[in-house]
Amino acid sequence: MSTLKFTRSEHWERIERHLADARGERFAFAFTKLLHNGKGGPVLEVVDVALIDDEEIEPNHDGWRLADTALDRIHNHAVATGRGLVEFHNHRLKPPGFSPVDERALAEMSPYAVDLLHGTPYAAAVWAQGMVRADWWRPGTAGELERKPFDTVTVLGDHIKVLNAPPVIDTRFARQTPLLGPLAQAAVTGLRVAVVGAGGTGSHVALGLAYLGFRKVIVLDDDLVETTNLNRLVTADQADIGTPKTIVTRRRMRSIDPRIEVQIFPGLTPAGEHPELHDADLLIGCVDHDGPRHRLNQIAIDSRIPLLDIATGVDDRQQPVALGGRVFFMLPGAACLTCLSELDSAEISRWAKSDHQQAVDRRHGYGTGVANPSVVYLNGLTVHAALAELGAWISGAREPAAWLDIDLLGTAKSPGTQVGPRRIPGRVPGCIDCGYDI
């Protein structure tokens, strides 16, 4: 998938105010960083913006054009900083689209800009009444210029906006849209979500996404369904023993909504680049080990992708048994799991070792290799608390909690299940994973 993402909402707010306040045609530019350039198209992050003054817009026989001095200034800045470019201008009526005049100008500008930027993708966008149509250009394999629309144009912050999501008219969601809102339901349909781990928590997540209306999902897992999974794997039954968890997950999601596109991949590896994750709009971690959790943390930071990490735990070595869960929601630029000291470095180190070395470690008492106890209702409660935060983020109903603690026991004075948000500190400047980006 191709994505243009505003990881700082104020960048988009400046552009939209500038375009919306105009009586006539106005222009703005975004300077971009190339995050990924895969088969499906580029993933671009906006790192800065420039607004064009009305005095630098000239009338011509087609309507309006940018003055050469303004174009030169923008182009020179992009070249000097090594950034890509996105041109924005406004139309009055939606849905936005490129006019014949726009197409004539782009036919001349796009090859010039791609060549000027040494092959870095160039993009252009039209804004109209809160919606955006944005296309990208890049060199093709045969020397031609490849052009396609962005799959998603997103603004990340306390509320995610998908600026190019088409409206959804579907009676399936008639009882849901009044809660989320039509814009949020449209966003749900357009966003690409990666679920890493298809076990106890991942199976609940997969079903929740299908019921909510997500249509573009990828699932990563290595494991096969075993008899001991059947107490909590809500995507599988007795007949599925020996089948990959990804297969049963996809089958169950498609049974809920046949229109859903589910791609399946093996699980995370210590050194794998995992390009299938780098063009996702959201990562949901459902792993039971800090090794893959740390790898997912790194990918989210490097790819500037929001991460919703879900963890549950049962400790039967004490009485009463401890049962609980944790939901962590990380936006680009926020404190990561390493900042928060939530990752076991010894567990991460063992995960990176070969199977032989891990066996040696276990013989010497490092890492038992014994699966922790697990129960379906703890997984379900934790996952649905996480999905509630996801719903708040997409709908804009409120700011999502960055951290939720789930405790099934409570305290002596207040026994019972408790779900509560926790305040978390800011980023650690010396963090080994995200400190470089401060």
Salt bridges, closest charged atoms under 4 A:
GLU10 OE2 - ARG8 NE 2.84
GLU25 OE2 - HIS89 NE2 3.88
GLU45 OE2 - ARG304 NE 2.90
ASP54 OD1 - ARG26 NE 2.92
GLU56 OE2 - ARG73 NH1 2.79
GLU58 OE1 - ARG65 NH1 2.76
ASP62 OD2 - HIS61 NE2 3.47
ASP62 OD1 - ARG104 NH2 3.18
ASP68 OD1 - ARG65 NH2 2.81
GLU87 OE2 - HIS89 ND1 3.94
ASP102 OD1 - HIS89 NE2 3.17
ASP102 OD2 - HIS91 NE2 3.14
GLU103 OE1 - ARG147 NH1 2.85
ASP135 OD1 - ARG133 NE 2.68
ASP135 OD2 - ARG147 NE 3.03
GLU146 OE1 - ARG138 NE 2.92
ASP170 OD2 - ARG215 NH2 3.43
ASP170 OD2 - ARG259 NH1 2.91
ASP223 OD2 - LYS245 NZ 3.91
ASP240 OD1 - ARG251 NH1 2.79
ASP257 OD2 - ARG215 NE 3.04
ASP257 OD1 - ARG259 NE 3.11
GLU276 OE2 - HIS274 ND1 3.07
ASP279 OD1 - ARG192 NH1 2.43
ASP290 OD1 - ARG293 NH1 2.95
ASP309 OD2 - ARG293 NE 2.92
ASP309 OD2 - ARG326 NH1 2.68
ASP315 OD1 - ARG317 NE 3.02
GLU342 OE1 - ARG326 NE 3.84
GLU347 OE2 - HIS289 ND1 3.65
ASP361 OD2 - LYS353 NZ 2.95
GLU389 OE2 - ARG398 NH2 2.78
ASP405 OD2 - ARG422 NE 2.93
ASP433 OD2 - HIS294 NE2 2.93
ASP437 OD2 - ARG304 NH1 2.71
